[in-house]
Every structure is written in C-alpha cells, then in structure tokens.
Amino acid sequence: MRNPGKNGAGLPWKVRAVQMDLARQMETVDCIRKYADFAAGQGFNTLVLYLEGRVRTDSFPFRRKDESYTPDDMRRVVSHAGGLGMEVVPVVSSLGHSEQFLSCRELSHLAEERHGRTRFGGKSPSTFCASLDETYDFLGRYLGELSEVFTGADFHLGCDEVWNFGYCELCSARRKKQGLGAMFAEHCRRMEGICRRLGKRMWIWDD
C-alpha cells in the first residue's frame, strides 16, 4: 500500500474506517481519543464506535453509570475526532445484539423473547420485536438524541446475527405469512426512514 501521507492523502478509498468495540469492553474517553490520534496518523478518516446500547440518554437512562457513556462523553470524542478530520459513526443495535437495551426491566416488553419463544432455547432477551410499533417509537427517540451528539452523515444500525427474529407470538404469525426475508426488509425500511428523517445515511452489517 502506498504511504498514506497526512490524513490519508493519496489513498484511493473515500471512507477509510477503523472500528473500536466499546460494547464488550468500555474504554475511557481519553483512551478513545488516543486511539483516534493513532488511527488518523495511519490514514483513517472514519472512527466506527461499536456501542450497541452504551450511551445513556433521556429516553434510555436505565444503564448504570459505570457501564455506560453520557452524551457529553461522546461529544468530547466527536469533537476530538473532528479536529483530526475524522467522522465518528456510532453502531447502535436496532434488532439483534440488543441485550444492553432489553435486559433493562423498563424495555423488556419490547423483546422478541418476551413470550419465552426462541430459536435455540433460553429466554435471555437479545432481539427487538419488529412487530411492535413501540419498538420503532423508542428507537426513533433514542437515535434522535444520538443524532445531536454524532453529527456526521452516517449511522450504523447493526442488524446482524438476529438469532431469535420471528419467534414471538406476533412475529411468528408474520413469519409464516410473509417469510423472514420480507420481515427483515420491512425492518430495514422502517429504520432507514428514521435515519432519513434525522438526515443520516444508514449502514448495516452485510451478514
């Protein structure tokens, strides 16, 4: 690969992204900023923060302070990265990998697993129910709050490894009638509509 030079000059890719997984292991704001310094020096212009539900907001105040970030924490990261010429893209779970949301008693009624039906057994909540309008009401409010923090053009909404998709009483009936593919596409359309209203472009994982 050619020497990237300052800010990746000479590299052919418009988006040069590196990811930091903060959902499985939190780091301090200072650590994240130092990581951004390093990444910018290597020619990256996009910092993807894999958060799932790590940011505590007015609509989602349920996580303990020692296991979540505040909006101001993330604003400090965004400001620092912006000074390096980097966009910060948050990864927020909007379907699967939603344990950090749904393990909270206040949101447990939005879980696909709320009726105890799962693909592989067990009842641990990990998936938002795509048949409840309240799911999209909550996600719309939450993403609206984050859009004021993460001011770049892009939001990443996960959508990978949705093991229990289509197994609650409501979704099971839809699955038999529509099929999982159509249900997944409808979820993506609804989430894309939320992003569009917020002036964001939606990313998802390709699996």
Order of alpha helices (4+ residues) and beta strands (2+ residues): beta-alpha-beta-alpha-beta-alpha-alpha-beta-alpha-alpha-beta
